[in-house]
Amino acid sequence: MNEPKNPLPPAEHGRVPDGQAGHQPTVGMSLYLLFAHEPYYPLPAREINTSVVAAACLLHPHVKQPDGIRIHQHLAQGRRTGEIVPLATLTQELGGGAHWRAVGDWEAVVADLVRLIRNEGCDALSLGLPSIERALLCSGPDSTVRVIDPATQECTSYGPQDRKAVLAQVRQHLAWAEAGGALWPGDDLLSPPRTRP
């Protein structure tokens, strides 16, 4: 396995808004969505280009609905508690993206989630991932990312094991970020429809 050359940079944890400090779901009992997005810079020279949120954020009223609810339903199917699910994994499960239209407008939902994070309407693990790690998480679980060194023309391949290693690093950052309490998904969440047995 090739190790990505750069370790993940320190994570930034969202804060619980004033008056919400008592709202702390059980640590580690959530399901999480990881998604890459256009970078933003909360501090000079501090790029944030990837975020992890509690899956319940998809039920937030400021996220495009019913798209958020339908994505949440798909995300939750057959997952283990505490699992971090990259958006690219959902894309692969949806026929390489061919079936997103039946589930929801993921681009609008991601834009709404970023806006929610930036306006402190929910907590997030905000990361500035280096390009190789970001490419691995933006590719499906079985994909290979190839990097060519322009000086030597040498090709280095990063595959599924490397992706798992990056997800393990993200999981460590998430555990650290949740040490004081689980990621807060926001207030007034919508209820997902009940599925029939």
Helices and strands as residue ranges (DSSP letters): E 12-13, E 32-43, E 46-54, G 55-59, H 67-76, E 84-86, H 87-93, G 95-97, H 100-103, H 106-118, E 125-127, H 131-137, E 145-148, E 155-158, H 160-177
